[in-house]
Amino acid sequence: MNGSSSSGHGSAEDLLDSKHLQEADYAACVAMIAINVTTFFANVTVIIGILSNKRLRNTPTNYLLINLCVIDLISASTILPISIHTFISKGWPWGESLCQILGVLVSFCIFSSILSICSISIERFYSIKLPMHHAAHCSVTKVLLVILIVWIFCSAIASLPVLGWNEYEYLPYRVQCLLSWETEERHQSFIILISCVCFLIPGFVLCFTFLGIYKVAKLSATQVHPTIGNIAPFDSNDSISEPTRHTVVVNPVKTGNFTCNNNNINNNNNLADSVGLRCQNKRLKAAKTLLVLLILYIVLWGPYFTLQIIGVSQNLHSTSYMIAESVTLWIGYVSFAVNPFLYGWINTSIRESLKHLWSRCKQCGKDNETSSVDLYVQTTENFVQFLERTNGCPATLSPQIHI
């Protein structure tokens, strides 16, 4: 009698655990599908927003963003759906060859996405630190060369396990084919290599670019804005014994004397203060944005690469560690869904381009055609607009002379 009651109690507990496990699987499956769908549509909209506008399409640095979106879109079209399928089916039904191919594709997408983020951060630092040099030397050819190097480098590293340096394998609860955690030297050395090249070094680069942009922003905040010092009239025989540190806006000189209009001086000073404040705010905003990107980079990819090092160093193959690897990997996959918002939608020009593209789509079939896109994003620009875009600050200051 007692035996039958204990057996019934045990079966009830097993049924309850099985029910909880099914609920956890359903929740995980919904989360995976949400990440996959968001990744796909968010990256598609950013690509459309850039390619549908001539000015954005002709900007060399936007090719870096398109490259990042394409890589994330490849992930959303291949590895994420396959991972969801293997999670639901609890197995790998496609054979060893496809396991190796998918393993290479997973590694390539992870490595190339991270290095693309790194290249975008370097470009932003370059454009803020040396704006005119960036505008003169950053061309489409050079940007495409950087993209090509990233793809070749990441493809080579991702293919090394197929050639014998580590290997890709599928284990239960791993969701997909991933790197082996054996304690052999060839396995450990490869994990250390990718952790350094594809996580630690890009992390240091992100830190360096953030500190560099923050330093530029802080320096611009401490600089003296153009002001008018105590200036006395002088004639042609006067001389300046030592230069002062004031910057003044000079009006026409009459009969050898220095003359100025107080109203013009005040207006120019107000304009200079406004321009300086706007430049400072833009650089501070860039530094804050890069800090957010750095924090998200560490939060999303840090657990995965940390677990890789721990797993290969201790030869962990228990079910709990396999599940932990899948969880940390999907946390990293969240980066594919977040990137288009952090790098694309945050750009006002891309948002405006998408808004006007949507407004044009709603007006399809109507007789009256509008050219509202040109009201927000111009297809041509004059020299002053060029300076404003490349330097990040309006180029409408009056002529200045240091005395």
Secondary structure, DSSP 8 states (H G I E B T S, - for coil): -HHHHHHHHHHHHHHHHHHHHHHHHHHHHHHHHHHHHHHHHHHHHHHHHHHTSHHHHT-TTHHHHHHHHHHHHHHHHTHHHHHHHHHHHTS--SHHHHHHHHHHHHHHHHHHHHHHHHHHHHHHHHHHHSHHHHHHH--HHHHHHHHHHHHHHHHHHHHGGGGTSS-EE--TTS-S-EE----SHHHHHHHHHHHIIIIIHHHHHHHHHHHHHHHHHHHHHHS------------TT---SS--S-EE-----BTTB----HHHHHHHHHHHHHHHHHHHHHHHHHHHHHHHHHHHHHHHHHHHHHHHHHHHHHT--SHHHHHHHHHHHHHHHHHHHHHIIIIIITSHHHHHHHHHHHHHHHTTT-S----THHHHS-S---HHHHHHHHHSS-------EE-
